[in-house]
Amino acid sequence: MRAEARAAVGELLEAAGLSPGQVLVVGCSTSEVIGRRIGTAGSEAVAGAILEPLLEATQAAGVHLAVQCCEHLNRALVVERAAAERYDWERVTVVPVPRAGGALAARAMRRLPDAVVVEEIKADAGLDIGLTLIGMHLRRVAVPVRLKTAAIGQARVVAARTRPKLIGGARAVYEMP
């Protein structure tokens, strides 16, 4: 799992071309990773195995990591206080725990430096491990990224990057001539 998580986040960071200061959102069902139905068998050990490579990769790239909570916390996100302040994200008062927030978010709350929970963000790229529906936290327009790493454990992995909207009509030009 650790190697698969490292590979997936590495592939996405490369494909998305994120710059320091941009944001990567990750949603993860540790239940799905171990082959169970989402929300039924969360695992703190699996969360630790997945979170560490995510943190290593995002810290090395200078990218802010946002970890999505489960539906019981309305998919709020665990982030570092510095990112919340930089982007003026609205904080909420809750402490994610494995059975209400999800194992990865609970682990992130304890592991991220000065962690806080925010209600919503607009991330520049996303990694969805186990079909946790991270789309609500991506900027418009999301572009699917096909990774070589299609699964972590038994959970499907879906990735996306974002791009600015293309506006205009038939005469619009999208690259500098």
Buried (B, 14 or more C-beta within 10 A) or exposed (E): BBEBBBBBBBBBBEBBEBEEEBBBBBBBBBBBBBEBEBBEBBBBEBBBBBBBBBBBBBEEBEBBBBBBBBBBBEBBBBBBBEBBEEBEBEBBEBBBBBEBBBBBBBBBBEBBEEBBBBBBBBBBBBBBBBBBBBEEBBBEEBEEBEBEBEBBBEBEBBBBBBEEEEEEEEEEEEEEE
